[in-house]
Amino acid sequence: MTIENQKYKDTVFRKLFHDKERLLELYNGVNHSNYDNPDDLEITTLEGNTFLNMKNDLSFIIDYELSLYEHQSTPCPNIPLRNLEYVASIYREIIPIEETYKTKKIDIPTPRFITFYNGAVKMEDEKIYKLSDLYHKSTDNPELELIVKVININEGHNKELMDDCKTLKEYSIFVAKVRKCIKEEKSNVKVAITRAVDECINEDILKDFLLQNREEVIEMGVLGYNAEKHLQVIQDESFDDGVKVGEEKLARLIKWLIENDRSSDIIRVTEDSEYRKQLLEDFELLVKN
């Protein structure tokens, strides 16, 4: 099999907010709250350790609320379906299955779904995606609904949130600098991202985080840029491998390749149609198993 389980590769966003203090700051900014004890957070992030091999970006419980935070660099109307899988897996982990068969009502944390968007495609400050929008047969009163709020965290958007969460604001500035440097450097992405990182350090933007994780952040940035670039190439091409492939399947495959440090495969899937077909088939088998 071409697909193999390897070490999970963080994104910059996920690594940045894996820290409880920063995560609590983000939660307070989103909810206009003022919690001050990071230990109040009960982390429930899926790390791929279960038999379903499920991973999500960030999830945690505080004040009887289960927050699921995702980060996206491309618009994705299918995110409610993914969140449905995530929240079901989290409930499965925190609630013993035998409890669900008892006559006594179970109190479960109230779920909330937030996706932070910082892609290059223009988007309004906030957008709502609903699971019911994916139903082939629409209904006015869906019996199963899941609502995801998408928050645009690109520089210049959601000023109030940025003012309330300094770390998120600095992350937004960092992303904008990376894009600016890539545009100016053109031929060398790694040089551009290195320059952006060093500029941020000199300007006291995410300084401590970048000093501590400089090389890893540069590597993540290169992988992330290559993934976005090559995904766009795939979407723009009119190819036919004998299999009708949707953008969501491609996006999930490329995200998986990034997470598992498979940068060479990201490039190869755009250049080798037979390899692309095989990798997609193997990926589908891995997900099913």
C-alpha positions in Angstrom: 0.0 0.0 0.0 1.3 3.5 -0.9 -0.3 5.2 2.1 1.3 4.5 5.4 0.6 5.9 8.9 3.4 8.3 9.9 4.0 10.9 12.5 1.2 13.6 12.6 2.4 16.9 11.3 1.0 20.0 12.9 0.0 23.1 11.2 1.3 26.5 12.5 -2.2 27.4 13.7 -2.7 24.1 15.5 0.8 24.2 17.1 0.3 27.8 18.2 -3.0 27.2 19.9 -2.0 23.8 21.3 -0.7 25.9 24.2 -3.5 26.2 26.8 -2.9 29.9 27.7 -3.1 30.9 24.0 -6.1 28.6 23.5 -8.0 30.2 26.5 -7.2 33.6 25.1 -8.7 32.6 21.8 -11.8 31.1 23.5 -12.3 34.3 25.5 -11.9 36.4 22.3 -14.5 34.4 20.4 -17.0 34.3 23.4 -16.4 37.7 24.9 -15.6 35.9 28.2 -12.9 36.4 30.8 -11.8 33.0 32.1 -8.3 33.3 33.5 -7.2 29.7 34.5 -5.9 27.7 31.5 -6.2 24.5 33.7 -10.0 24.9 33.4 -9.6 23.7 29.8 -10.1 19.9 29.4 -8.4 19.1 26.1 -10.4 16.6 23.9 -8.5 17.0 20.6 -8.5 13.8 18.6 -4.9 12.7 17.9 -5.6 9.7 15.8 -5.0 7.2 18.6 -8.4 5.4 18.2 -9.3 2.6 15.8 -10.9 5.2 13.5 -7.6 7.1 13.3 -9.6 10.4 13.6 -7.8 13.7 14.0 -9.2 17.2 14.4 -7.4 20.5 14.9 -8.4 21.6 18.4 -11.2 20.7 20.8 -11.8 21.2 24.5 -14.4 21.5 27.2 -14.9 24.5 29.5 -17.9 25.5 31.5 -19.9 22.5 30.1 -19.3 23.5 26.5 -17.4 21.4 24.0 -15.7 23.6 21.5 -14.4 22.2 18.2 -12.0 24.6 16.4 -10.9 23.9 12.9 -8.5 25.9 10.7 -9.1 26.1 6.9 -7.1 27.8 4.1 -9.7 26.9 1.5 -13.5 27.4 1.6 -15.1 24.1 2.6 -18.9 23.7 2.7 -18.5 20.1 3.8 -16.9 21.0 7.2 -20.2 20.3 9.0 -20.0 16.7 7.9 -16.5 16.4 9.2 -17.4 18.0 12.4 -20.2 15.5 12.8 -17.6 12.7 12.7 -15.4 14.6 15.1 -18.0 15.3 17.7 -19.3 11.8 17.6 -15.8 10.5 18.2 -15.2 12.9 21.1 -18.5 11.9 22.8 -17.5 8.3 22.3 -14.2 8.9 24.1 -15.6 10.9 27.1 -18.9 9.0 27.7 -18.8 5.3 28.4 -21.0 3.4 26.0 -22.8 1.6 28.7 -24.1 4.9 30.1 -26.1 5.5 26.9 -28.2 2.4 27.7 -29.3 3.5 31.1 -32.7 5.0 31.9 -31.2 8.0 33.6 -30.6 11.0 31.4 -27.0 11.8 30.6 -25.7 15.4 30.7 -23.3 16.0 27.9 -21.4 19.2 27.1 -23.0 21.5 24.6 -21.1 21.4 21.3 -20.0 24.5 19.4 -18.3 24.5 16.1 -16.0 27.2 14.9 -13.8 27.2 11.8 -11.1 29.9 11.4 -10.5 30.7 7.8 -7.4 32.5 6.4 -7.3 31.5 2.7 -6.6 33.6 -0.3 -10.2 33.4 -1.6 -12.1 36.4 -0.5 -14.8 35.8 2.2 -17.0 37.9 4.4 -16.1 38.3 8.1 -18.4 35.5 9.1 -20.2 32.7 7.3 -22.5 29.9 8.3 -22.3 26.3 7.0 -25.1 23.9 7.9 -25.1 20.1 7.7 -28.7 20.3 6.2 -27.3 22.3 3.2 -25.6 19.1 2.2 -28.7 17.0 2.1 -29.7 15.9 -1.3 -33.3 16.2 -0.4 -33.8 19.6 1.4 -36.2 20.0 4.3 -37.4 23.0 6.3 -37.1 21.1 9.6 -34.1 18.8 9.5 -34.1 16.1 12.2 -30.3 16.2 12.3 -28.6 19.6 12.1 -25.0 20.9 12.8 -24.1 24.5 12.4 -20.5 25.7 11.9 -19.6 29.4 12.2 -16.7 30.3 9.9 -14.6 33.3 11.1 -12.4 35.1 8.6 -9.0 35.7 10.4 -7.2 37.3 7.5 -5.6 40.7 8.2 -8.2 43.4 8.1 -11.2 41.2 9.2 -13.0 40.9 12.5 -11.2 43.8 14.2 -13.0 43.3 17.5 -11.9 39.7 17.8 -8.4 40.6 16.8 -8.3 43.3 19.5 -9.6 40.8 22.1 -7.0 38.1 21.1 -3.5 39.4 20.6 -2.1 36.0 19.6 -4.7 35.6 16.8 -4.0 39.1 15.6 -0.3 38.4 15.4 -0.9 35.1 13.7 -3.0 37.1 11.1 -0.1 39.5 10.6 2.4 36.6 10.3 0.3 35.0 7.5 0.0 38.3 5.7 3.8 38.7 5.9 4.4 35.2 4.5 2.1 35.9 1.5 3.8 39.3 0.9 7.3 37.8 1.1 6.4 34.9 -1.2 5.0 37.3 -3.8 8.2 39.3 -3.6 10.7 36.4 -3.6 8.7 34.3 -6.2 11.4 31.8 -7.0 12.3 30.6 -3.5 9.4 29.8 -1.1 11.7 28.7 1.8 13.7 31.9 1.6 10.5 33.9 1.6 9.0 32.2 4.6 12.3 32.4 6.4 12.3 36.2 5.8 8.8 36.5 7.0 9.6 34.6 10.2 12.7 36.7 10.9 10.7 40.0 10.2 8.1 38.9 12.7 10.7 38.1 15.3 12.3 41.5 14.8 8.9 43.2 15.1 7.9 41.3 18.2 5.1 39.4 16.4 4.7 35.9 17.9 8.3 36.4 18.9 8.6 33.8 21.6 6.7 31.2 19.7 8.8 31.7 16.5 12.1 31.8 18.3 11.2 28.5 20.0 9.9 26.8 16.8 11.7 28.7 14.0 12.8 25.8 11.9 9.6 23.8 12.3 7.4 26.8 11.4 9.5 27.4 8.2 9.0 23.8 7.2 5.3 23.9 8.0 5.0 27.1 5.9 6.7 25.5 2.9 4.5 22.4 3.1 1.4 24.5 3.5 2.3 26.7 0.5 3.0 23.7 -1.7 -0.2 22.0 -0.7 -2.3 25.1 -1.5 -0.4 25.7 -4.8 -0.7 22.1 -6.0 -4.3 21.7 -4.9 -5.2 24.7 -7.1 -3.3 23.1 -10.0 -5.4 19.9 -9.6 -8.6 21.9 -9.3 -7.8 23.9 -12.4 -6.9 20.9 -14.5 -9.5 18.9 -16.5 -8.1 15.4 -15.9 -9.9 12.1 -16.0 -8.4 9.1 -14.2 -11.4 7.0 -14.7 -12.6 8.1 -11.3 -14.8 11.2 -10.7 -12.9 13.0 -7.9 -14.4 15.9 -6.0 -12.4 18.8 -4.5 -13.2 17.7 -1.0 -11.6 14.3 -1.5 -8.5 15.9 -3.0 -8.3 18.4 -0.1 -8.6 15.7 2.5 -5.8 13.7 0.8 -3.5 16.7 0.5 -4.2 17.7 4.1 -3.3 14.1 5.2 -0.1 14.3 3.2 0.9 17.5 5.0 0.0 16.1 8.4 2.2 13.0 7.7 5.2 14.9 6.3 4.7 13.7 2.7 5.7 16.8 0.8 7.2 14.9 -2.1 3.9 13.1 -2.7 2.0 16.4 -2.8 4.1 17.4 -5.8 3.9 14.0 -7.4 0.1 13.7 -7.4 -0.1 16.7 -9.7 2.5 15.4 -12.2 1.7 11.6 -12.3 -1.9 10.7 -13.0 -1.4 7.0 -12.3 0.3 7.7 -9.0 -2.5 10.2 -8.2 -5.2 7.5 -8.9 -3.4 4.9 -6.8 -2.8 7.3 -3.9 -6.5 8.3 -3.9 -7.6 4.7 -3.8 -5.1 3.8 -1.0 -6.3 6.8 1.0 -9.9 5.8 0.7 -9.1 2.3 1.9 -7.1 3.8 4.8 -10.0 6.0 5.9 -12.5 3.1 5.7 -10.3 0.9 7.7 
